[in-house]
């Protein structure tokens, strides 16, 4: 039986294992006829085997605890060194600027005109390098950016929410779009 099955933590598993060994040792004590027989090992050999087994299991539990503590310390170290994000996440919009839209209702990515009743999404457009390169801001960062908690690069400015067609939204990644 796996000694971790019913335990909540490695410490509890160790306690359960030691309790189990104590009960088994008490059953093998002199005067208890439960294990006495011609083929059974001597009580001293049984105790040595039990103790060796307990030592092995304690070693396994110590290794598990050490591994968990090391993992926890690595996570804490990363959190301490990185700290909170200060800049909004941006993703480049690989646009096709060969077309000139004919209506004010067009897709930011492919520049095609969209019908007013056509399904579409919105992206929060950030233009970098003085308007030359469009980027989409991640929707989870929009509220923090609006509240002033996150920033954008110095050479960028916020252009607000713009339309993107459904095909282009899927190419960009729907996780980067907002509902209209």
Secondary structure, 3 states (H helix, E strand, C coil): CCCCCCCCCHHHHHHHHHHHHHHHHHHCCCCCCCCCCCCCCCHHHHHHHHHHHHHHHHHHHHHHHHHHHHHHHHHHHHHHHHCCCCECCEEECCCCCCCCCCCCCECCCCCCECCCCCCEEEEEEEEECCCCEEEEECHHHHHHHHCCCCECCCCCEEEEEEEEEHHHHHHHCHHHCECC
